[in-house]
Amino acid sequence: MKRKYFFKRYSIFFCLLFLLFQVSCSEKTTEQQKIDNTISEIKIGFTVYRRDDTFIAMIVSNMEEAVKEGGQKNNIKITMNTMDAKGSQTVQNDHIDKLIEQGCDVLCVNLVDRTVAATVIDKAKAADIPVVFFNREPVKEDLERWNKVYYVGADASESGKLEGQIVVEQYQKNSNMDKNGDGKLQYVVLEGEQGHQDALLRTEYAVKTITDAGIQMDKLAGDTANWLRSQAETKMNQWLQIYGDEIELILCNNDDMALGAIDAYENTDKELPAIVGIDGIAPAIEAMEQGKLLGTVKNDAQMQSELIFELSYRLAMKEDISKNMNLVRGKYIFTKYTILKSSNDVVKE
């Protein structure tokens, strides 16, 4: 009987010891998880369609500064690996694979070809890496493929409207834009890329804004120059040989192409027609102050970069984005465009 009592008592004792050990281990595991879950470094994978695009170069530069300031402010190591696709989607696909393999915490993508967004999203989803597309907007259906995909940029149609508004305001103040006095504006268009959404919308809404104001227009020519100053100059030289002084207005999808058009005219003795651009880059503002460019529409690279960084940081820190960011339809963050007519004359939309 004593022996039975002895075993019973010590069985209870050992059970209590085991329970205490389990609780201790559980607490230790919880503490270890807290330590393991502490994020001491953030890696941002950053790929652009081509870095020699002036506006994209501004985005990269501003983003690098935001990363530096963000690391200091939050006392955390933040690195950004930037890759230049140089206009090749094949190259960019390889870059995305590398960035994922390197273990980036968030992937920021300025697509070469917006139609391949689904492939990028699927790769990132398989690795559970959030994606922030910027500047080149994927189609709505692709953005809805996963709940960790976002877009930062501006409404391309808005930039077209404001570009058209620059022309309308100038025409109403100065009918000399109509050089031949036929009551119409003969114009050419330098477009970004074939089939590119921003290019299509910028052209469509610029023309629509002008014609809706009651100004008649005759389109002489239009072609793509792939956002590049050099290609725009080459295309403009061809048109000058064909149309000469007939050209009264040049609509450009971005400032680099507007500057290329100016370059072409400066190699001739012809008077510059009205030329308008979009982006608000420094060389365009300088050309505007010199009277060579009628106006431009500022695409806020600084603000876009800050928003790309903030979104990337919060995603990497696994925060609830819906509570901390001003999202449109749960996926989009848009910046505003601004008309620039001179350094001292800014009209905000």
VEXDREN-2710 file (C-alpha; in Angstrom, 1 decimal):
% VEXDREN-2710
k/r/px/py/pz
1/MET/0.0/0.0/0.0
2/LYS/2.8/2.4/0.9
3/ARG/4.6/1.4/-2.3
4/LYS/1.5/2.2/-4.4
5/TYR/1.1/5.5/-2.6
6/PHE/4.7/6.3/-3.2
7/PHE/4.4/5.8/-7.0
8/LYS/1.2/7.8/-7.1
9/ARG/2.7/10.7/-5.3
10/TYR/5.8/10.8/-7.4
11/SER/3.8/10.3/-10.6
12/ILE/2.0/13.5/-9.8
13/PHE/5.2/15.2/-9.0
14/PHE/6.8/14.3/-12.4
15/CYS/3.7/15.3/-14.3
16/LEU/3.9/18.7/-12.7
17/LEU/7.6/19.0/-13.6
18/PHE/6.8/18.1/-17.2
19/LEU/4.1/20.7/-17.4
20/LEU/6.4/23.4/-16.0
21/PHE/9.0/22.4/-18.5
22/GLN/6.5/22.6/-21.4
23/VAL/5.3/26.1/-20.3
24/SER/9.0/27.2/-20.0
25/CYS/9.7/25.9/-23.5
26/SER/6.6/27.5/-24.9
27/GLU/7.6/30.9/-23.4
28/LYS/11.1/30.5/-24.8
29/THR/9.7/29.6/-28.2
30/THR/7.5/32.7/-28.1
31/GLU/10.4/34.9/-27.2
32/GLN/12.5/33.3/-29.9
33/GLN/9.8/34.0/-32.4
34/LYS/9.7/37.6/-31.4
35/ILE/13.5/37.8/-32.0
36/ASP/13.2/35.9/-35.3
37/ASN/10.4/38.2/-36.4
38/THR/12.4/41.4/-35.8
39/ILE/13.2/42.8/-39.2
40/SER/16.7/44.3/-39.2
41/GLU/17.2/44.7/-43.0
42/ILE/14.9/45.4/-46.0
43/LYS/15.9/44.5/-49.6
44/ILE/14.1/46.3/-52.4
45/GLY/14.4/44.8/-55.9
46/PHE/14.1/47.6/-58.4
47/THR/13.9/47.1/-62.2
48/VAL/13.2/49.8/-64.8
49/TYR/12.4/49.6/-68.5
50/ARG/15.4/51.8/-69.4
51/ARG/17.5/54.0/-67.2
52/ASP/18.5/56.5/-69.9
53/ASP/14.9/57.7/-70.0
54/THR/15.2/61.1/-68.3
55/PHE/12.0/60.7/-66.3
56/ILE/12.9/57.2/-65.1
57/ALA/16.4/58.4/-64.2
58/MET/14.7/61.0/-62.0
59/ILE/12.6/58.2/-60.4
60/VAL/15.7/56.1/-59.7
61/SER/17.7/59.0/-58.2
62/ASN/14.8/60.1/-56.0
63/MET/14.2/56.5/-54.9
64/GLU/17.8/56.1/-53.9
65/GLU/17.6/59.2/-51.8
66/ALA/14.3/58.0/-50.2
67/VAL/15.9/54.7/-49.3
68/LYS/18.9/56.4/-47.7
69/GLU/16.7/58.8/-45.7
70/GLY/14.2/56.0/-44.8
71/GLY/17.0/53.8/-43.4
72/GLN/18.3/56.6/-41.2
73/LYS/14.9/57.7/-40.0
74/ASN/13.7/54.2/-39.1
75/ASN/17.1/53.0/-37.9
76/ILE/17.1/50.0/-40.2
77/LYS/19.3/48.8/-43.0
78/ILE/17.6/49.3/-46.4
79/THR/19.3/48.3/-49.7
80/MET/18.0/48.8/-53.2
81/ASN/19.3/46.7/-56.1
82/THR/18.5/48.6/-59.4
83/MET/18.5/46.8/-62.7
84/ASP/18.2/48.3/-66.2
85/ALA/16.3/46.3/-68.8
86/LYS/17.5/48.6/-71.6
87/GLY/14.2/48.2/-73.3
88/SER/14.2/44.4/-73.4
89/GLN/11.4/42.5/-71.7
90/THR/13.5/39.3/-72.0
91/VAL/16.3/41.0/-70.1
92/GLN/13.9/42.3/-67.5
93/ASN/12.4/38.8/-67.0
94/ASP/15.9/37.6/-66.2
95/HIS/16.4/40.5/-63.8
96/ILE/13.2/39.7/-62.0
97/ASP/14.3/36.1/-61.6
98/LYS/17.6/37.2/-60.1
99/LEU/16.0/39.7/-57.7
100/ILE/13.6/37.0/-56.4
101/GLU/16.5/34.5/-56.0
102/GLN/18.5/37.1/-54.1
103/GLY/15.6/37.2/-51.6
104/CYS/14.3/40.8/-52.0
105/ASP/11.5/41.7/-49.6
106/VAL/9.5/43.7/-52.2
107/LEU/9.8/43.9/-56.0
108/CYS/9.3/47.3/-57.7
109/VAL/8.8/47.0/-61.5
110/ASN/8.7/49.5/-64.2
111/LEU/7.6/47.2/-67.0
112/VAL/9.1/47.1/-70.5
113/ASP/5.9/45.5/-71.8
114/ARG/2.8/46.0/-69.6
115/THR/1.1/43.0/-71.1
116/VAL/3.4/40.6/-69.3
117/ALA/2.5/41.7/-65.8
118/ALA/0.7/38.4/-65.1
119/THR/4.0/36.5/-65.5
120/VAL/5.8/38.8/-63.2
121/ILE/3.0/38.6/-60.6
122/ASP/2.9/34.8/-60.7
123/LYS/6.6/34.5/-60.1
124/ALA/6.5/36.9/-57.2
125/LYS/3.4/35.2/-55.8
126/ALA/5.2/31.8/-55.8
127/ALA/8.0/33.4/-53.7
128/ASP/5.5/35.4/-51.6
129/ILE/7.1/38.7/-52.5
130/PRO/4.8/41.8/-52.8
131/VAL/5.0/43.7/-56.2
132/VAL/4.8/47.4/-56.7
133/PHE/4.4/48.4/-60.4
134/PHE/5.1/52.0/-61.2
135/ASN/5.0/54.4/-64.1
136/ARG/3.7/51.8/-66.6
137/GLU/0.3/50.6/-65.4
138/PRO/-0.7/46.9/-66.0
139/VAL/-4.2/46.1/-67.0
140/LYS/-6.8/45.9/-64.2
141/GLU/-7.3/42.1/-64.5
142/ASP/-3.6/41.5/-63.9
143/LEU/-3.5/43.7/-60.8
144/GLU/-6.4/41.7/-59.4
145/ARG/-4.5/38.3/-59.7
146/TRP/-3.1/38.6/-56.2
147/ASN/-3.7/40.7/-53.0
148/LYS/-0.1/41.8/-52.8
149/VAL/0.1/43.7/-56.0
150/TYR/-0.1/47.5/-56.3
151/TYR/0.5/50.4/-58.8
152/VAL/2.0/53.8/-58.2
153/GLY/1.7/56.4/-61.0
154/ALA/-0.4/59.1/-62.5
155/ASP/-3.5/59.2/-64.7
156/ALA/-2.2/59.4/-68.3
157/SER/-5.5/60.8/-69.6
158/GLU/-5.2/63.7/-67.1
159/SER/-1.8/64.7/-68.6
160/GLY/-3.3/64.7/-72.1
161/LYS/-6.1/67.0/-71.0
162/LEU/-3.6/69.4/-69.4
163/GLU/-1.3/69.4/-72.4
164/GLY/-4.3/70.2/-74.6
165/GLN/-5.3/73.0/-72.1
166/ILE/-1.9/74.6/-72.6
167/VAL/-2.6/74.8/-76.4
168/VAL/-6.1/76.1/-75.9
169/GLU/-5.1/78.9/-73.6
170/GLN/-2.3/80.0/-75.9
171/TYR/-4.5/79.8/-79.0
172/GLN/-7.2/81.9/-77.3
173/LYS/-4.6/84.5/-76.3
174/ASN/-2.6/84.4/-79.6
175/SER/-4.3/83.5/-82.8
176/ASN/-0.8/83.7/-84.5
177/MET/-0.5/80.0/-83.8
178/ASP/-2.5/79.6/-86.9
179/LYS/0.3/80.8/-89.2
180/ASN/-1.5/80.3/-92.6
181/GLY/-4.7/81.8/-91.3
182/ASP/-7.0/79.0/-92.5
183/GLY/-8.8/78.7/-89.1
184/LYS/-7.2/75.4/-88.3
185/LEU/-4.1/74.1/-86.6
186/GLN/-1.9/71.8/-88.7
187/TYR/-0.2/69.5/-86.3
188/VAL/2.1/66.4/-85.9
189/VAL/2.3/64.0/-83.0
190/LEU/5.4/62.4/-81.5
191/GLU/4.1/59.4/-79.6
192/GLY/5.9/57.3/-77.0
193/GLU/5.5/53.6/-78.1
194/GLN/3.3/51.7/-80.4
195/GLY/0.2/50.5/-78.4
196/HIS/1.5/51.9/-75.1
197/GLN/-1.4/52.9/-72.8
198/ASP/0.1/56.2/-71.7
199/ALA/1.0/57.2/-75.2
200/LEU/-2.5/56.4/-76.5
201/LEU/-4.2/58.3/-73.7
202/ARG/-2.0/61.3/-73.8
203/THR/-2.5/61.7/-77.5
204/GLU/-6.2/61.1/-77.4
205/TYR/-7.0/63.5/-74.6
206/ALA/-4.7/66.2/-75.8
207/VAL/-6.4/66.3/-79.2
208/LYS/-9.9/66.0/-77.6
209/THR/-9.3/68.8/-75.2
210/ILE/-8.2/71.1/-78.1
211/THR/-11.1/70.2/-80.4
212/ASP/-13.7/70.4/-77.6
213/ALA/-12.6/74.0/-77.1
214/GLY/-13.8/74.7/-80.7
215/ILE/-10.3/74.7/-82.3
216/GLN/-10.2/72.9/-85.6
217/MET/-7.2/70.7/-86.3
218/ASP/-5.6/69.0/-89.3
219/LYS/-3.3/66.1/-88.6
220/LEU/-0.3/66.0/-90.9
221/ALA/1.6/63.1/-89.4
222/GLY/2.1/61.0/-86.3
223/ASP/4.6/58.4/-85.4
224/THR/6.4/56.8/-82.4
225/ALA/9.8/57.9/-81.2
226/ASN/9.9/55.6/-78.2
227/TRP/10.1/58.4/-75.7
228/LEU/13.6/59.2/-76.9
229/ARG/15.1/62.6/-77.8
230/SER/17.3/61.2/-80.6
231/GLN/14.5/59.3/-82.3
232/ALA/12.2/62.3/-82.1
233/GLU/14.8/64.5/-83.8
234/THR/15.2/62.0/-86.6
235/LYS/11.5/61.7/-87.1
236/MET/11.1/65.5/-87.0
237/ASN/13.8/66.0/-89.7
238/GLN/11.8/63.7/-92.0
239/TRP/8.6/65.6/-91.4
240/LEU/10.3/69.0/-92.0
241/GLN/11.4/67.8/-95.4
242/ILE/7.9/66.8/-96.3
243/TYR/5.8/69.5/-94.6
244/GLY/8.2/72.4/-93.9
245/ASP/6.4/75.5/-92.6
246/GLU/3.0/73.8/-92.7
247/ILE/3.5/72.5/-89.2
248/GLU/1.9/74.8/-86.7
249/LEU/1.8/72.6/-83.6
250/ILE/3.8/69.6/-82.3
251/LEU/2.2/67.5/-79.6
252/CYS/4.7/65.3/-77.8
253/ASN/3.9/62.5/-75.3
254/ASN/6.9/63.4/-73.2
255/ASP/9.5/66.2/-72.8
256/ASP/12.5/64.3/-74.3
257/MET/10.6/64.0/-77.6
258/ALA/9.7/67.7/-77.4
259/LEU/13.4/68.5/-77.0
260/GLY/14.2/66.3/-79.9
261/ALA/11.7/68.3/-82.1
262/ILE/13.4/71.5/-81.0
263/ASP/16.8/70.0/-81.9
264/ALA/15.6/69.3/-85.4
265/TYR/14.4/72.9/-85.9
266/GLU/17.6/74.3/-84.6
267/ASN/19.4/72.6/-87.5
268/THR/17.3/74.6/-89.9
269/ASP/16.4/78.3/-90.5
270/LYS/12.7/77.6/-89.8
271/GLU/10.7/79.3/-87.0
272/LEU/9.7/77.1/-84.2
273/PRO/6.0/76.3/-84.1
274/ALA/4.1/75.7/-80.8
275/ILE/5.6/72.6/-79.1
276/VAL/4.3/71.0/-75.9
277/GLY/5.5/68.1/-73.8
278/ILE/4.8/66.1/-70.7
279/ASP/7.0/65.3/-67.6
280/GLY/8.4/68.7/-66.5
281/ILE/12.0/67.6/-66.6
282/ALA/14.7/70.3/-66.0
283/PRO/15.9/70.6/-69.7
284/ALA/12.3/71.1/-70.8
285/ILE/11.8/73.8/-68.2
286/GLU/15.0/75.5/-69.4
287/ALA/13.7/75.3/-73.0
288/MET/10.4/76.8/-71.9
289/GLU/12.2/79.7/-70.3
290/GLN/14.1/80.3/-73.5
291/GLY/10.9/80.5/-75.4
292/LYS/11.5/77.3/-77.4
293/LEU/8.8/75.2/-75.6
294/LEU/5.3/76.5/-75.2
295/GLY/4.7/74.5/-72.1
296/THR/4.8/71.1/-70.3
297/VAL/2.9/69.1/-67.8
298/LYS/4.8/68.1/-64.7
299/ASN/4.7/64.5/-63.8
300/ASP/5.8/64.6/-60.1
301/ALA/8.8/62.2/-60.0
302/GLN/9.7/63.2/-56.5
303/MET/6.2/62.4/-55.1
304/GLN/6.0/59.2/-57.0
305/SER/9.4/58.0/-55.7
306/GLU/8.4/58.9/-52.1
307/LEU/5.1/56.9/-52.5
308/ILE/6.9/53.9/-54.1
309/PHE/9.3/53.9/-51.2
310/GLU/6.7/54.3/-48.5
311/LEU/4.6/51.5/-50.0
312/SER/7.6/49.2/-50.4
313/TYR/8.7/49.9/-46.8
314/ARG/5.3/49.2/-45.3
315/LEU/5.0/46.0/-47.4
316/ALA/8.4/44.8/-46.3
317/MET/7.5/45.5/-42.7
318/LYS/4.3/43.5/-43.2
319/GLU/2.0/46.4/-42.2
320/ASP/-1.7/46.6/-43.1
321/ILE/-1.5/48.8/-46.3
322/SER/-5.2/49.5/-46.4
323/LYS/-4.9/51.3/-43.1
324/ASN/-1.7/53.2/-43.8
325/MET/-1.9/54.2/-47.5
326/ASN/-4.4/56.2/-49.5
327/LEU/-5.3/53.4/-51.9
328/VAL/-7.8/53.9/-54.8
329/ARG/-9.9/50.7/-55.3
330/GLY/-7.5/48.9/-53.0
331/LYS/-4.7/48.8/-55.6
332/TYR/-3.7/52.2/-56.9
333/ILE/-1.9/55.3/-55.6
334/PHE/-2.1/58.2/-58.0
335/THR/-0.1/61.5/-58.1
336/LYS/-1.4/64.7/-59.7
337/TYR/-0.1/66.4/-62.8
338/THR/0.6/70.2/-62.9
339/ILE/0.7/72.6/-65.8
340/LEU/4.0/74.5/-66.2
341/LYS/4.1/77.5/-68.4
342/SER/7.1/79.2/-66.9
343/SER/9.0/79.0/-63.7
344/ASN/6.9/81.8/-62.3
345/ASP/3.6/80.7/-63.8
346/VAL/2.3/77.5/-62.4
347/VAL/-1.3/76.4/-62.8
348/LYS/-2.5/73.5/-60.6
349/GLU/-5.3/71.2/-61.6
END
